[in-house]
Amino acid sequence: MSSPSVPRLVVAAPSSGSGKTTVATGLMAAFAERGLAVSPHKVGPDYIDPGYHALAAGRAGRNLDAYLCGPELIAPLFLHGARGCDLAVVEGVMGLYDGAAGEGELASTAQVAQALRAPVVLVVDASSQSRSVAALVHGFASWDPRVRIGGVILNKVASDRHEELLRDALDASGVPVLGVLRRVARVDTPSRHLGLIPVAERRAEAAEAVAAMAAQVRRGCDLDALWALARSAGALPDEPWEPPVCATGARRVVAVAGGPAFTFSYAEHTELLTAAGADVVVFDPLRDERLPDGTAGLVVGGGFPEVYAAELSANEPLRKAVAELALGGGPVAAECAGLLYLCRELDGRPMCGVLDASARMSERLTLGYRDAVAVSDSVLAAAGTRMRGHEFHRTVVDPAAGAAPAWGVRAPGRRVEGFVQQGVHASYLHTHWAAAPGAARRFVERCRTS
C-alpha cells in the first residue's frame, strides 16, 4: 500500500557553500507565500538550518538522517512530517554525494533523494566559471542513474553576459536551468564557531533574511517549473512514521529547555515524549527562575550555553531548582549544551553543579557521527543498548566521564564519555529518539516512579 503522493524537491549542491540554504529557504518561503502548505526538511543532523526553514514555512523543520535513524526510516519520517502538506522541500547536506566518512553513500543527500524518489535541484556556485559549468552538471547528473537531477539553479552569477555564457554551455547538457541568482550580500546570515546563528537568537533579523531569500528566489527562479518538477515525484510505498502511544499510567510534566541558549532539538523527541505519557512544557533558562509547575523530569538539549554563560550563571534560582530535581533522583536527560549546564562551572562561571566536572571553550572542533553503546543503566537506555549519535562542539569537559559513564564510543578508536548518576544521563552525544523510541518511554516511566 502506497501513501498519497507529496510533491517534493531535494535541493542539493556540488559542495558546501554553494547556496543550498539560501535557495531551499527561499523556495519554502516563496511557495508558502503562494498559499501552499510547505513541509521543510533538512538532510543530516543540523539543528540550525531547520530553524530558518520553520520561519520560512510556518511549520516545524525536520531532519532526515540515514545514519542516526537508519535508511529505512527516511521515507516514513518524511511522510510523517509532510502529512497534509502541498509541497515538501528538502535541503541537502554538504555535496550531493557526500555522506558519513568511510561509509559510502550512507547519510548523503543522494541516498535521501533515492529513498524519497525525489527529483534533485542542483545549486551551482557559478562565480568562477562559464563553460565548465556544463561539465560539472553533466558529471553530477550521470554519476548515479538512481539520482534524478531535475534542474539546476545557478548562484552568484555576476552579470547578464555571465548568465548568457552559462546558459549557452548548459543547453546541450539536457538539464534545464530553473533559476539564476545574482550575488546579493543582504541574504547572508551571520555565523560563529558552530555555523549560522540560530533563529531564536536573532528573530527579527532572521525574518528579514528569510524575506530577502524569498525575494531573491521569486526574482530569479521559475517557480512554475519547479512546482511542476515537484509534482513529477510519484507516490512512496512507505507508511508514515508514528510515535508509539503508551496509554498506561498517569501523565507527568516533562520540562524541556528552550530559548536562545538551548535551540537544538528534534521535533520527534517532543512527539515521542507526549505519546509516552508526558505533558511537555518548554521553558527558558535565561528568563525563568523556576521549573514549570509539577515538573517530574527535565530534558536539556543542545545549543550555545557558552555564549550565554553569564546569563545562565546569573539565574541562580533556576540553577538551584535544576540541582534539587537532579540530586533528588528526578530524571534528567542532557545532551551537549545540557551537559555543560549541569557541570560545576563553564568557563569559570558557576552552573548547576549537578556533575562534579568543569567545562570550558576549546579551539578544537569535535565533529562527527558516532557508534555508541550504553555503558550504564540509565533513564534513557539499559546497559548494552546500541545507538548512533553525533558530536558537534568546541568545548571540553573535565573529566570526560563519570564513575558510571553514559556511552562507550567508537569515534575512531574507543573511549567512554558522559555521566550517569541517580536519574541523570548527561553526554556530548546528540541522538535521534525516533531510532530508539524506547528511550522516551523509559524516561517517562522513570518520571512516574521517581
C-alpha positions in Angstrom: 0.0 0.0 0.0 1.4 3.4 -1.0 1.0 6.7 0.8 -0.5 9.7 -1.0 1.9 11.4 -3.2 3.5 14.5 -1.8 5.1 16.9 -4.4 8.7 17.2 -3.3 12.1 18.6 -4.3 15.6 17.9 -2.9 17.9 21.0 -3.0 21.5 19.8 -3.4 24.9 21.2 -4.5 28.3 20.0 -5.6 29.8 21.2 -2.3 29.1 23.2 0.9 28.9 26.9 0.4 27.2 26.8 -2.9 24.0 28.4 -1.7 21.7 25.5 -0.7 20.3 27.2 2.4 19.5 30.4 0.5 17.7 28.5 -2.3 15.9 26.0 -0.1 14.8 28.6 2.5 13.8 31.0 -0.3 11.8 28.3 -2.1 10.0 27.4 1.1 9.0 31.0 1.8 8.1 31.8 -1.8 5.8 28.8 -2.1 4.3 29.5 1.3 3.5 33.0 0.1 1.6 31.4 -2.8 -0.7 29.8 -0.2 0.8 26.3 -0.3 1.4 24.3 2.9 5.1 23.7 2.7 6.9 20.9 4.7 10.5 21.8 5.4 13.2 19.2 5.8 17.0 19.0 6.2 19.3 16.2 5.4 21.7 15.3 8.3 22.0 16.2 12.0 22.0 20.0 11.5 19.8 21.9 14.0 20.3 25.4 12.8 19.0 25.4 9.2 15.7 23.9 10.3 15.0 27.0 12.4 15.3 29.2 9.3 13.1 26.6 7.4 10.5 26.8 10.1 10.4 30.6 9.9 10.0 30.4 6.1 7.3 27.7 6.0 5.5 28.3 9.3 5.9 24.7 10.1 8.4 22.7 12.2 11.7 22.0 10.3 12.5 18.2 10.4 15.7 16.3 9.9 16.2 13.3 7.7 19.4 11.4 8.8 20.1 8.0 7.5 23.0 7.5 9.9 21.2 8.3 13.1 17.8 6.8 12.2 18.7 4.2 9.5 17.8 4.4 5.8 14.6 2.5 6.4 13.1 5.4 8.4 13.9 8.2 6.0 10.7 7.9 3.9 8.4 7.2 6.9 9.8 10.2 8.8 9.4 12.3 5.7 5.8 11.3 5.3 5.1 11.9 8.9 6.4 15.5 8.7 4.8 16.2 5.3 1.4 14.9 6.2 -1.3 17.2 4.9 1.2 19.4 3.0 1.0 20.6 -0.6 4.8 20.6 -1.1 7.9 19.4 0.6 11.3 21.0 0.2 14.4 19.0 1.4 17.7 20.9 1.9 20.7 18.6 1.4 24.0 18.4 3.3 27.5 19.1 2.0 27.9 17.9 -1.6 25.3 15.8 -3.2 27.2 12.5 -2.9 29.0 13.3 0.4 27.9 11.2 3.4 29.3 9.7 6.6 33.1 9.4 6.4 34.1 6.0 5.2 30.5 4.8 4.8 29.9 5.3 1.1 26.6 6.9 0.3 25.3 6.5 3.9 23.7 9.7 5.1 24.3 11.5 1.9 21.8 13.8 0.1 21.9 11.3 -2.8 20.8 8.5 -0.5 17.9 10.5 0.9 16.8 11.6 -2.7 16.7 7.9 -3.6 14.7 6.9 -0.6 12.2 9.7 -1.3 12.2 9.1 -5.1 12.5 12.8 -5.4 13.9 15.0 -8.1 17.1 16.9 -7.3 17.6 20.6 -8.0 21.4 21.2 -8.1 22.5 24.6 -6.9 25.8 25.6 -8.5 28.1 28.4 -7.5 28.9 29.8 -10.9 31.0 32.7 -9.7 34.3 31.4 -11.1 33.3 29.5 -14.2 31.5 29.7 -17.5 31.6 26.7 -20.0 33.0 24.4 -17.3 29.6 24.5 -15.6 28.3 22.1 -18.3 31.0 19.5 -17.5 30.3 19.8 -13.7 26.5 19.4 -14.1 26.9 16.6 -16.6 29.2 14.8 -14.1 26.7 15.1 -11.3 23.8 14.1 -13.4 25.4 11.0 -14.9 27.3 9.8 -11.8 24.4 7.7 -10.3 21.4 6.9 -12.6 19.3 6.3 -9.4 19.6 10.0 -8.6 17.5 12.2 -10.9 18.8 15.7 -11.5 15.7 17.6 -12.5 17.2 21.0 -13.0 19.9 23.4 -12.0 19.9 26.8 -10.2 22.9 29.0 -11.0 24.0 31.0 -8.0 26.3 34.0 -7.6 26.1 35.0 -11.3 27.9 38.2 -12.0 26.1 39.8 -14.9 23.8 39.3 -17.9 26.7 38.3 -20.0 27.9 35.8 -17.5 24.4 34.3 -17.4 24.3 34.1 -21.2 27.6 32.2 -21.2 26.3 29.8 -18.6 23.0 29.1 -20.3 24.7 28.5 -23.6 27.0 26.0 -22.1 24.2 24.1 -20.4 22.0 24.0 -23.5 23.4 20.7 -24.6 23.5 19.1 -21.1 19.9 18.1 -21.0 19.5 19.6 -17.6 17.2 22.6 -17.6 18.2 25.9 -15.9 15.4 26.6 -13.4 16.9 29.7 -11.8 19.7 32.3 -11.9 20.6 34.2 -8.7 22.9 37.1 -8.6 25.2 37.7 -5.7 23.3 39.6 -3.0 25.0 40.3 0.3 21.8 41.1 2.0 20.7 37.4 2.2 23.8 36.4 4.1 23.2 35.3 7.6 25.9 35.7 10.3 27.9 32.8 11.6 30.1 32.0 14.5 32.0 28.9 15.9 29.4 26.3 15.1 27.8 27.8 11.9 24.8 30.1 11.4 23.5 31.9 14.4 20.1 30.3 15.3 16.8 32.0 14.6 15.9 32.1 18.3 18.9 34.5 18.9 18.1 37.0 16.2 14.4 36.5 15.3 13.8 39.9 13.7 17.0 39.9 11.7 16.3 36.2 10.7 12.9 37.1 9.5 14.4 39.9 7.3 17.0 37.4 6.0 14.3 34.9 5.1 12.2 37.5 3.4 15.3 38.6 1.3 15.9 34.9 0.4 12.3 34.6 -0.8 12.5 37.8 -2.8 15.7 36.6 -4.5 14.2 33.3 -5.3 11.0 34.8 -6.7 13.0 37.1 -8.8 15.5 34.6 -10.2 13.7 31.2 -10.2 11.0 29.7 -12.4 8.6 28.8 -9.6 6.1 27.3 -12.0 8.7 24.9 -13.5 9.9 24.0 -10.0 6.3 23.3 -8.9 5.8 21.1 -12.0 9.1 19.2 -11.2 8.0 18.7 -7.6 4.7 17.2 -8.8 6.5 14.7 -11.0 7.5 12.8 -7.9 5.3 9.7 -7.5 3.8 8.0 -4.5 6.0 6.3 -1.9 5.3 2.7 -0.9 6.1 3.5 2.8 3.7 4.3 5.6 4.2 7.5 7.7 6.1 7.0 11.0 4.0 7.3 14.1 5.3 7.8 17.7 4.2 4.7 19.7 1.5 5.5 22.1 1.8 4.3 25.7 -1.6 4.9 27.4 -0.9 3.4 30.8 -0.1 5.4 33.9 -0.7 9.0 34.9 0.7 11.8 32.8 3.7 13.6 34.1 5.2 17.1 33.3 8.5 17.0 31.4 10.2 20.3 31.2 12.2 20.9 28.0 14.8 23.7 28.0 14.4 26.2 25.1 15.1 29.8 24.4 18.2 31.3 22.8 20.7 29.2 24.8 19.1 25.8 24.0 17.9 25.7 20.4 19.0 22.2 19.3 16.1 19.7 19.3 14.3 17.3 17.0 10.5 17.7 16.7 10.1 13.9 17.1 11.5 14.0 20.6 8.6 16.1 21.9 6.1 13.9 20.0 7.6 10.7 21.4 7.5 12.1 25.0 3.9 13.2 24.5 2.9 9.8 23.1 4.7 8.1 26.1 2.5 10.0 28.5 4.3 13.3 29.2 2.9 16.8 29.2 5.8 18.7 27.6 6.3 22.2 28.8 9.1 24.4 27.3 10.9 26.9 29.5 13.7 29.4 29.0 16.7 29.0 31.4 17.7 32.6 30.6 14.5 34.1 31.9 12.5 31.6 34.0 13.6 31.4 37.6 11.9 28.1 38.4 11.0 24.9 36.6 7.4 24.6 35.3 4.8 23.6 37.9 4.7 19.9 38.5 8.0 19.1 36.7 8.8 15.4 37.1 11.6 15.2 34.5 13.9 17.5 32.6 15.3 17.5 29.1 18.1 19.9 28.3 19.3 19.5 24.7 21.9 21.2 22.6 22.6 24.9 22.0 25.0 27.6 22.9 25.4 27.9 26.7 28.9 29.1 26.2 27.5 32.3 24.5 25.1 32.8 27.4 27.2 31.6 30.3 27.0 34.9 32.2 23.2 35.0 32.0 22.8 31.3 32.8 25.0 31.7 35.8 23.2 34.8 37.0 19.9 32.8 37.1 20.8 31.3 40.4 17.2 30.3 41.5 16.8 28.1 38.4 20.2 26.6 38.8 19.3 25.6 42.3 15.9 24.2 41.1 17.6 22.1 38.5 20.2 20.8 41.0 17.4 20.0 43.5 15.5 18.0 40.9 18.6 16.1 39.8 20.1 15.4 43.2 16.6 14.2 44.4 16.6 11.5 41.8 14.4 13.2 39.2 15.1 12.1 35.6 17.3 14.4 33.6 18.4 13.9 30.0 21.1 16.3 28.9 22.8 16.5 25.5 25.9 18.6 24.8 24.8 22.0 25.9 22.7 20.3 28.6 25.9 18.5 29.7 27.7 21.8 30.1 24.8 23.4 32.0 24.8 20.6 34.6 28.6 20.9 35.2 30.1 22.7 38.2 31.2 25.6 36.0 31.5 26.7 32.4 34.4 29.0 31.6 34.8 29.8 35.2 31.2 30.7 35.8 29.0 28.7 38.2 26.5 26.4 36.5 24.1 23.9 38.1 26.7 21.8 39.9 24.9 18.5 39.3 28.1 17.0 37.9 31.5 17.3 39.5 33.0 18.4 36.3 34.3 21.6 34.7 33.6 22.8 31.2 35.5 25.3 29.0 35.7 26.5 25.5 38.4 25.0 23.2 40.0 25.8 19.9 39.4 22.3 18.7 36.2 21.4 16.8 34.9 17.9 17.7 32.6 16.8 14.9 31.3 13.6 13.5 29.0 10.6 13.7 29.5 8.1 16.5 28.6 4.5 17.1 27.8 4.1 20.8 26.8 1.5 23.4 25.3 2.3 26.7 27.8 1.5 29.4 25.5 2.0 32.4 21.8 1.6 33.0 20.1 5.0 32.8 16.8 6.8 32.4 17.3 6.5 28.6 18.8 3.1 28.0 19.7 -0.2 29.6 23.4 -1.1 29.6 24.3 -2.7 26.3 21.8 -0.7 24.2 23.4 0.3 20.9 22.7 3.8 19.5 24.1 6.1 16.9 24.8 9.7 17.6 26.5 12.9 16.5 29.0 15.2 18.2 29.4 18.9 17.3 31.1 21.2 19.8 34.1 23.3 20.6 34.1 22.7 24.4 35.9 20.2 26.7 34.5 18.7 29.9 37.0 17.5 32.6 36.7 14.7 33.5 35.1 13.4 30.2 33.2 10.7 32.0 31.9 9.9 35.5 32.3 6.8 37.6 29.3 5.4 35.7 29.9 6.6 32.1 27.0 7.1 29.7 28.4 5.7 26.5 31.2 3.7 25.1 32.0 5.4 21.8 33.9 4.3 18.6 34.9 7.6 17.1 37.5 6.3 15.7 39.2 4.4 18.5 37.3 3.6 21.6 36.6 5.8 24.7 33.9 6.3 27.3 32.2 9.6 27.9 29.3 11.2 29.7 27.8 10.7 33.1 25.1 8.5 34.7 24.2 9.3 38.3 20.9 8.8 40.0 18.4 9.9 37.4 20.8 11.9 35.3 22.0 10.9 31.8 24.4 13.6 30.5 26.6 13.3 27.4 28.0 15.1 24.4 26.2 12.7 22.1 23.2 14.0 20.2 20.8 11.1 19.4 17.6 10.8 17.5 15.0 9.1 19.6 12.9 8.0 16.6 15.6 5.4 16.0 15.1 4.2 19.6 11.5 5.1 20.7 12.1 3.1 23.9 14.2 5.9 25.2 11.3 8.3 25.5 9.1 5.6 27.0 11.8 4.6 29.5 12.3 8.3 30.5 8.6 8.9 31.1 8.2 5.7 33.1 11.1 6.9 35.3 9.2 10.2 35.7 6.2 8.2 37.1 8.3 6.3 39.6 10.9 8.7 40.8 
